[in-house]
Amino acid sequence: MKLKEKYPWMNWRTVHWIALGCILAGMVLAGIGVLVASLDSHSWRDVVAHFDIISFGDANALAFPDAPEPPMPPSSPTLS
């Protein structure tokens, strides 16, 4: 059985269209990768916050809370 009989869709035209589609998809994915890499982000939360994908109404919903201030040591009496 010849290859042309087994796969009638496989001709030069369809192979070239598939190859062009793969090249185009690779270029799109590379472009998305460059855009994401160029973000000044340190975690996935920063990327999500940058694109505002999960907009729950609060812009700081994904931000980490501020650390509490350390307690002040008791003041010692001064020697005079």
C-alpha positions in Angstrom: 0.0 0.0 0.0 1.4 3.4 -1.0 1.6 6.2 1.4 -0.7 8.3 -0.8 -3.4 5.6 -0.6 -3.1 5.3 3.1 -3.1 9.0 3.9 -4.8 10.8 1.0 -4.8 14.2 2.8 -1.0 14.1 3.0 0.2 16.1 0.0 2.7 18.9 -0.3 0.0 21.6 0.1 -1.4 20.3 3.4 2.1 19.6 4.8 3.2 23.1 4.0 0.0 24.6 5.6 0.6 22.5 8.7 4.2 23.6 8.8 3.2 27.3 8.4 0.6 26.9 11.2 3.2 25.4 13.5 5.7 28.2 12.8 3.0 30.9 13.4 1.9 29.2 16.7 5.5 29.1 17.8 6.0 32.8 17.0 2.9 33.7 18.9 3.9 31.6 22.0 7.4 33.1 21.8 5.9 36.6 21.7 3.8 35.9 24.7 6.8 34.5 26.5 8.8 37.6 25.8 6.0 39.8 27.1 5.6 37.9 30.3 9.4 37.8 30.8 9.6 41.5 30.3 7.3 42.2 33.2 8.9 43.3 36.4 7.3 40.4 38.4 8.6 38.2 41.2 5.8 35.7 41.3 2.7 34.6 39.5 0.6 36.9 41.6 2.4 39.9 40.1 1.7 38.7 36.6 -2.0 38.1 37.4 -2.2 41.5 39.1 -0.5 43.2 36.1 -3.1 41.8 33.6 -6.0 42.2 36.1 -7.3 38.8 35.1 -9.2 38.1 38.4 -10.6 41.6 39.0 -12.6 41.1 42.2 -12.9 44.9 42.7 -10.0 45.2 45.1 -6.7 46.1 43.4 -4.8 44.9 46.5 -6.5 41.5 46.7 -3.4 39.7 45.6 -1.0 41.8 47.5 0.7 40.5 50.6 -0.2 42.2 53.8 2.3 44.4 55.5 4.3 43.0 58.3 3.5 44.3 61.7 5.8 46.7 63.3 8.1 45.2 65.9 7.2 46.1 69.5 9.2 49.0 71.0 11.5 47.9 73.9 10.5 49.4 77.3 12.4 52.6 77.9 15.1 52.2 80.5 15.5 54.8 83.2 18.3 57.2 82.5 21.1 57.5 85.0 21.8 61.0 86.2 
